[in-house]
Amino acid sequence: MAMEATEIRRLILESLPDAEVAIEDLRGDGDHYAAHVTSSAFEGKSRVQQHQMVYQALQGKMGGELHALALQTGLPGTLPTGNEE
């Protein structure tokens, strides 16, 4: 069962309202995504804890509706936006 990128984004923003979320459908199949998530809520958290916060936001859909999610997390301004030259 596939999951829409907009639903992934909605769930993350529901848990991390200040987050900036960029989602890429890696295969165009709705099952394999990459997500870049920045949030001030990650302050003082390890990378593992940041990822756990995002997975928790997905409310158990990871491994079910959502097959794979390559995840990058960080504080605002710490991840590449893709707009760099």
Residue pairs with C-beta under 8 A, 6 or more apart in sequence:
1 64
1 65
2 29
2 30
2 31
2 65
3 30
3 31
3 61
3 65
3 66
4 30
5 23
5 25
5 30
5 33
8 21
8 23
8 33
8 35
8 58
8 66
8 69
9 21
9 23
11 57
11 58
11 59
11 61
12 19
12 21
12 35
12 37
12 54
12 57
12 58
13 19
13 21
14 57
15 53
15 56
15 57
16 37
16 39
16 41
16 53
16 54
16 57
18 39
18 40
18 41
19 37
19 38
19 39
19 41
20 36
20 37
20 38
20 39
20 76
21 35
21 36
21 37
22 35
22 36
22 37
22 81
22 82
23 33
23 34
23 35
23 36
24 33
24 34
24 35
25 32
25 33
26 32
26 33
26 34
26 68
26 70
31 66
31 67
31 68
32 67
32 68
33 66
33 68
33 69
33 70
34 69
34 70
34 71
34 72
35 54
35 69
35 70
35 71
35 72
36 72
36 73
36 79
36 80
37 50
37 54
37 71
37 72
37 73
37 74
38 73
38 74
38 75
38 76
38 77
38 78
38 79
39 73
39 75
39 76
40 75
40 76
41 53
42 49
42 50
42 53
42 73
42 74
42 75
43 75
45 53
47 73
50 73
50 74
51 71
51 73
53 73
54 71
54 73
55 62
58 66
58 69
62 69
72 79
73 79
